[in-house]
Amino acid sequence: MADIKLFIYSVILITIGVVMSYSLSTYPTILYHYDSMHFFTREFGTALVGITLMWGISYLNMDKVFIKFGFMLFFGSLILVFIFSLLPESIAPTISGAKRWLKLPFIPISIAPAEFFKVGFVFFLAWSLSRKFNDKEKSLLEEIILLIPYALFFIVILFFIAFLQNDLGQTVLLGLVMLGLILVSGGSIRVILFCFVMVGIGAAMAILPRPHRLERLKAWWASVQDPILAFLPNNVANLLRTENLPEPYQIHNATNAILNGHFMGQGIGDGVVKLGFLSDVHTDMVLAGITEETGLFGLFLCFFFFFIVLLRIFKIANRLDQKSHCLFCIGTGLLIGISLLINALGIASIIPLKGIAVPFLSYGGSSLLANCILLGIVLALSKKAKTLT
């Protein structure tokens, strides 16, 4: 039997996301003259489809379909990512400077190909890395040579998603998941450090040609530089200091929302930041909106449910015999956990904002469906886990 506890806690998170999609979408509903239930009905319908899909996939026999199902997801989403930039504006419009969504007339929600590609990407890494590493100790050069194909593949993905779709956050997320899976599959710490250097070079190449990304990075640094520079010598601190840059607008309003929430919150529906002060409060900034309306208590409760979900996923991974299955579960846990961490740290201004959705909580059909597919596969694999309690 599939892990019922993982399913229940996932559904709880999805339910919270559906409720908050109604409560936090006040401003865009008024601005675009939508019906008051516009966002709720779409998220509720997607949630029903996602939960059904998750439960349906959990009944599959992964001994028979894991490879076929995984490659279908991988190649299908990969082809969509590759041809996406070639589609006309009527189907793939540019919104807020980013071309990330596919609008089809017969589907009421926009589809983000990159969200579904993450599912195939985790599968591909799990399948491939399970065949690459063994117990034999390798030199750094041997490991680098072994990982060259992955680096080349990631560069291609960086071009199509970070440059053509203007979505650097997703590539950062995928890169971190890839490094995590390389490490747990048998890669050494030294090759991970080498990969981090390469990722840093790649990030610089993606940021420097785009002035808006550079300005966003400078604005973030201006907001966090004082406590960091206090530990450095004056001559070094003066060299690194950035002057006359205001605190980022989104960070300012997000932190105000969190402070306004106190411990128990203003009450669901009674938040203020959603009234035009924070444009993406029901999507990328949902944690700030949740904190204002339900307080630190509500935020900690959400993190508790995430903790339980991740704990169940990693327990399943630890009890699977087949390495590719184990790596897939670990990759799913990393994808969900790192997404949450990037978003939370960005809102707290500890790292620059990346535009990464909070799994299950942020409004967005593609993200929700993709995560439900991931968890559906994990649930199917959980039937093979040893003595899961």
C-alpha positions in Angstrom: 0.0 0.0 0.0 1.2 3.5 -0.8 2.3 5.8 2.0 -1.1 7.3 3.1 0.6 9.7 5.6 2.6 11.4 2.7 -0.6 11.7 0.7 -2.6 13.2 3.6 0.0 15.8 4.5 0.4 16.7 0.8 -3.3 17.2 0.5 -3.3 19.5 3.6 -0.7 21.7 1.9 -2.6 21.8 -1.3 -5.8 22.7 0.6 -3.9 25.6 2.3 -2.7 26.8 -1.1 -6.3 26.7 -2.5 -7.7 28.7 0.4 -4.9 31.3 0.2 -5.4 31.6 -3.6 -8.8 33.0 -2.8 -7.8 35.2 0.1 -4.6 36.7 -1.4 -5.8 37.4 -5.0 -8.0 40.5 -4.1 -5.9 43.1 -6.0 -5.6 41.3 -9.4 -9.3 40.3 -9.2 -10.2 44.0 -8.9 -7.6 45.3 -11.3 -8.5 43.0 -14.2 -12.3 42.9 -13.3 -12.4 39.2 -12.7 -15.1 37.4 -10.9 -14.3 37.2 -7.1 -14.0 33.4 -7.4 -11.7 33.6 -10.5 -8.5 32.4 -9.0 -10.1 30.1 -6.4 -12.1 28.1 -9.0 -9.0 27.6 -11.2 -6.8 26.6 -8.3 -9.5 24.4 -6.8 -10.1 22.6 -10.1 -6.4 22.1 -10.6 -6.1 20.8 -7.1 -8.8 18.2 -7.7 -7.1 17.1 -10.9 -3.7 17.1 -9.2 -4.8 15.1 -6.2 -6.6 12.6 -8.5 -3.6 12.4 -10.7 -1.3 11.8 -7.6 -3.5 9.1 -6.3 -4.0 7.5 -9.7 -0.2 7.3 -10.4 0.3 5.8 -6.9 -1.5 2.6 -8.2 1.0 2.1 -11.0 3.5 -0.7 -10.8 6.9 1.1 -11.0 8.7 -2.2 -11.7 7.0 -2.2 -15.0 6.4 1.5 -15.9 9.1 3.6 -14.1 11.5 3.8 -17.1 8.8 4.2 -19.8 6.8 6.7 -17.8 9.9 8.6 -16.8 11.3 8.9 -20.3 7.9 9.9 -21.7 7.9 12.8 -19.2 11.5 13.7 -19.8 11.4 13.7 -23.6 7.9 15.2 -23.8 8.8 18.2 -21.6 12.3 18.5 -23.1 10.9 18.9 -26.6 8.3 21.4 -25.3 11.1 23.5 -23.7 13.1 23.4 -26.9 10.3 24.5 -29.3 8.7 26.9 -26.8 10.8 29.9 -27.9 9.7 29.4 -31.5 6.0 29.6 -30.8 4.1 32.8 -31.7 3.1 35.4 -29.2 -0.6 34.4 -29.4 0.3 31.0 -27.9 3.4 31.8 -25.9 3.0 35.5 -24.8 5.7 37.5 -23.2 4.5 38.6 -19.8 6.5 41.0 -17.6 9.5 40.5 -19.8 9.4 36.7 -19.5 8.3 34.1 -22.0 7.4 31.2 -19.7 3.7 30.3 -20.2 1.8 28.5 -22.9 -1.8 29.7 -23.4 -4.1 27.2 -25.2 -7.7 28.2 -26.0 -9.2 25.0 -24.7 -7.4 25.0 -21.4 -8.4 27.6 -18.7 -4.9 27.7 -17.1 -1.5 28.7 -18.6 1.0 25.9 -18.9 4.6 26.5 -17.8 6.8 23.9 -19.7 9.7 24.4 -17.3 7.6 23.2 -14.4 6.9 19.8 -16.1 10.5 19.6 -17.3 11.6 19.5 -13.7 9.8 16.2 -13.3 11.5 14.7 -16.3 14.9 16.2 -15.2 14.7 14.5 -11.8 13.9 11.2 -13.5 16.7 11.5 -16.0 19.3 12.3 -13.3 18.0 9.4 -11.1 18.1 6.9 -13.9 21.5 8.1 -15.4 23.4 8.7 -12.1 22.4 5.3 -10.8 24.3 3.8 -13.7 27.4 6.1 -13.5 28.8 5.8 -10.0 29.8 2.6 -8.1 31.8 1.9 -5.0 35.1 2.1 -6.9 37.1 5.2 -5.8 37.8 7.7 -8.6 40.2 10.5 -9.1 39.0 14.1 -9.5 39.8 14.0 -13.2 37.9 10.8 -13.7 34.8 12.2 -11.9 35.0 15.4 -14.0 35.2 13.4 -17.2 32.2 11.4 -16.0 30.2 14.5 -15.4 31.1 16.4 -18.6 27.9 15.2 -20.4 25.8 16.5 -17.6 27.5 19.8 -17.6 27.0 20.2 -21.4 23.3 19.2 -21.0 22.9 21.7 -18.3 24.4 24.5 -20.4 21.8 23.7 -23.1 19.1 23.9 -20.5 20.6 27.2 -19.2 20.3 28.7 -22.7 16.8 27.6 -23.3 15.3 28.4 -19.9 17.5 31.2 -18.4 18.1 33.1 -21.7 15.2 32.4 -24.0 12.5 32.1 -21.3 14.2 34.7 -19.0 13.9 32.3 -16.1 17.2 32.2 -14.2 15.6 31.0 -11.0 14.5 27.6 -12.4 18.0 26.9 -13.7 19.5 27.7 -10.3 17.0 25.3 -8.7 17.8 22.6 -11.3 21.5 23.1 -10.8 21.3 22.7 -7.1 19.1 19.6 -7.4 21.7 18.1 -9.9 24.6 18.8 -7.5 22.7 17.2 -4.6 21.9 14.1 -6.6 25.5 13.8 -7.9 26.7 13.9 -4.2 24.3 11.3 -2.9 24.8 9.0 -5.9 28.5 8.7 -5.2 30.2 11.9 -6.3 32.9 13.3 -4.0 32.9 16.6 -2.1 35.8 17.8 -4.3 33.9 17.3 -7.5 30.9 19.1 -6.0 33.1 22.0 -5.1 34.4 22.0 -8.7 30.8 22.0 -10.0 29.9 24.9 -7.7 32.7 26.9 -9.3 31.4 26.1 -12.7 27.9 27.0 -11.7 29.1 30.3 -10.3 30.8 31.0 -13.7 27.5 30.1 -15.5 25.5 32.3 -13.2 27.8 35.2 -13.8 27.4 34.7 -17.6 23.6 34.6 -17.2 23.5 37.7 -15.0 26.0 40.1 -16.5 24.4 40.4 -20.0 20.9 41.2 -18.4 20.9 44.7 -16.8 17.7 44.0 -14.8 19.3 40.9 -13.2 22.4 42.9 -12.3 20.3 45.7 -10.8 18.3 43.2 -8.8 21.5 41.7 -7.4 22.9 45.2 -6.5 19.6 46.1 -4.8 19.7 42.9 -2.7 23.4 43.5 -1.8 22.5 47.1 -0.7 19.9 45.7 1.7 22.2 43.1 3.4 25.7 44.6 3.1 26.0 46.4 6.4 26.1 43.4 8.8 28.5 41.6 6.4 30.9 44.4 5.7 31.1 45.1 9.5 33.4 42.0 9.8 35.7 43.1 7.0 38.7 45.6 7.1 37.6 49.2 6.2 39.5 49.3 2.9 37.9 46.1 1.7 34.4 47.1 3.0 34.6 50.5 1.3 35.5 48.7 -2.0 32.4 46.4 -1.7 29.9 49.0 -0.4 27.1 50.1 -2.6 25.6 53.5 -1.9 22.3 55.2 -2.7 20.3 52.1 -3.6 16.8 51.8 -2.0 15.6 48.6 -0.3 13.9 46.4 -3.0 10.2 47.3 -3.2 9.0 43.6 -2.9 11.3 42.9 0.1 10.1 46.1 1.9 6.5 45.2 1.6 7.0 41.4 2.3 8.8 42.2 5.5 6.1 44.7 6.5 3.5 42.0 5.9 5.4 39.5 8.1 5.7 42.2 10.9 2.0 43.0 10.5 1.1 39.4 11.1 2.6 39.1 14.5 2.1 35.7 16.0 -1.5 34.9 15.3 -2.1 37.0 12.2 -4.7 39.5 11.1 -7.1 36.8 10.1 -7.7 35.1 6.7 -9.1 37.7 4.3 -8.0 40.6 6.5 -4.5 41.2 5.2 -3.5 44.5 3.8 -0.4 43.8 1.7 -2.5 42.0 -0.9 -4.3 45.3 -1.7 -1.8 46.3 -4.4 1.3 46.7 -2.1 2.8 43.4 -3.2 2.0 42.4 -6.8 2.8 38.7 -6.6 1.5 38.0 -3.1 -0.7 35.0 -4.2 2.2 33.5 -6.3 5.9 34.0 -5.6 5.3 36.0 -2.4 2.7 33.7 -0.9 4.6 33.1 2.3 4.5 36.8 3.2 0.7 36.8 2.6 0.2 33.7 4.7 2.3 35.2 7.5 0.3 38.4 7.6 -3.1 36.7 7.7 -2.2 33.7 9.9 0.8 35.0 11.7 4.1 33.2 12.6 1.9 30.4 13.9 0.4 29.8 10.5 3.8 30.0 8.8 5.4 27.6 11.3 2.4 25.2 10.7 3.1 25.3 6.9 6.8 24.6 7.5 5.8 21.7 9.9 3.7 20.1 7.1 6.6 20.6 4.6 8.9 19.0 7.1 6.7 15.9 7.5 6.3 15.6 3.7 10.1 15.8 3.1 10.7 13.4 6.0 8.3 10.8 4.5 9.9 11.2 1.1 13.5 10.7 2.4 12.3 7.7 4.6 10.9 6.1 1.5 14.1 6.7 -0.4 16.1 5.2 2.4 14.0 2.0 2.3 14.2 1.3 -1.4 16.6 -1.3 -2.8 16.8 0.0 -6.4 19.2 2.9 -6.7 17.3 4.7 -9.5 14.1 4.6 -7.4 16.0 5.9 -4.3 17.6 8.7 -6.3 14.3 9.7 -7.8 12.7 10.1 -4.3 15.7 12.0 -3.1 15.6 14.3 -6.1 11.9 14.9 -5.5 12.6 15.8 -1.9 15.5 18.1 -3.0 13.3 19.8 -5.6 10.5 20.6 -3.1 12.8 21.5 -0.2 15.2 23.7 -2.2 12.2 25.5 -3.8 10.8 26.3 -0.4 14.2 27.4 0.9 15.0 29.6 -2.0 11.6 31.4 -1.8 11.8 31.8 2.0 15.3 33.1 2.0 14.5 35.4 -0.8 11.5 36.9 1.1 13.8 37.3 4.1 16.3 39.1 1.9 19.0 36.6 2.8 19.5 35.8 -0.9 18.2 37.6 -4.0 14.6 36.9 -5.0 14.5 34.2 -7.7 10.8 34.0 -8.6 10.5 30.4 -7.5 7.0 29.2 -6.5 6.4 27.6 -3.1 5.4 24.0 -3.9 1.6 23.4 -3.3 1.1 26.9 -1.8 1.7 29.4 -4.6 -1.1 30.0 -7.1 -0.2 28.2 -10.4 -1.6 25.2 -12.1 1.6 23.9 -13.7 3.6 24.0 -10.5 0.8 22.2 -8.6 0.3 19.5 -11.3 4.0 18.9 -11.7 4.5 18.4 -7.9 1.5 16.1 -7.8 3.0 14.0 -10.6 6.3 13.8 -8.6 4.6 12.8 -5.4 2.4 10.3 -7.3 5.5 8.5 -8.5 7.0 8.6 -5.0 3.8 7.2 -3.6 3.9 4.4 -6.2 7.5 3.7 -5.2 6.6 3.7 -1.5 4.8 0.4 -2.0 8.2 -1.2 -2.5 9.8 0.4 0.6 10.7 -1.8 3.5 8.7 -1.5 6.8 7.6 2.2 6.3 5.9 3.5 9.5 
